[in-house]
Amino acid sequence: MPLLKIHTNAKAPSSREQILKDTSSFVSGMLGKPEKYVMVKLETESAMFFGGNATGALLAELRSINLPEDQTKEFSEELTDYLSKIFNISYERIFVIFDSVDPHMWGLNGKTFGR
């Protein structure tokens, strides 16, 4: 159910597979959702311009079923800290977008998680 898309103009500092594996575990723990449902998409070295320059920047998009709105501030802090350390990008150059999805609007295995 959770999907984290990471777009950055930085290079992957280590194995992309290791970053994906570690980040999948991180998202699972942060949201308290089973890792078997977590998907992470990583795009590095993307053409990206933010704040008038191409200095290291990152956009993280986190979607999940019924993402609790009262926890997005905490999630933003955790994700920003985590991603800043991995990609060596300063906090003020990381955007995080949250999207809460109704269960009937998310499909897997030919079914949805709702109605």
Secondary structure as UniProt FT lines:
FT   STRAND          3..8
FT   HELIX           16..31
FT   HELIX           35..37
FT   STRAND          39..43
FT   TURN            51..52
FT   STRAND          58..65
FT   HELIX           69..71
FT   HELIX           72..87
FT   HELIX           91..93
FT   STRAND          94..101
FT   HELIX           103..105
FT   STRAND          107..108
FT   TURN            109..110
FT   STRAND          111..112
//
